């Protein structure tokens, strides 16, 4: 892995992998997402997969490991696989996959937050490493302690070009150190611009946010959000809801 990327991820909590997914694959993924989430099928409703805008466009979807086989394979190309091995070791796996869009007619904003919730089999196990059980789209979730989250890495695959028009993500460098860390502060937040196929790698504890798309834009902002963990093992008998091992 490029040492500059490694150093930036360690120091700032994020880095961009330009062109990590080739354009042909990116276009195919965009087509699959459009087909999957545009069709108002009984299977989609039954799984409670998605949040749907008034005109039918899906702007968020969960449980994609179960419903979209491509999320379990798209990261198995050499650039991404080498990167994940370098950061997470040899036993890592995919544990959650989400989809986000900001369709032009149904934009939305995301306040500053850190990704501390994980999908599990059973959220009623008593443990000092986990708290605040919830159920999201039928799947049990828990808030994980910092020591668990530090062993995770998120990859956000951009399916569209991201500009100031379609509400790019903003991150606060250095805020990934802990759940309480403020990093360099909001005033030094960095805007993430991207081309189709670029992949943003970020630690779950980094503070991030995004605004609404510019009024009148024709741009979508479609993202495949993949979460990886270094190990299938979790403390106190808690189990990942899904675990797609690297091998």
Secondary structure, 3 states (H helix, E strand, C coil): CCHHHHHHHHHHCEEEECCCCCHHHHHHHHHHHHHHHHCCCHHHHHHCCEEECCCCCEEEECCHHHHCHHHHCCCCCHHHHHHHHHHHCCCCEEEEEEEECCCCCCCCCEEEECCCEEEECCCCCCCCCEEEEEEECCEEEEEECHHHHCCEEEEEEECCCECHHHCCCEECCCCCCCCCCCCCCHHHCEECCECCCCEEEECCCCCEEECCCCCCCCCCCCEEEEEEECCCCCHHHCCECCCEECC
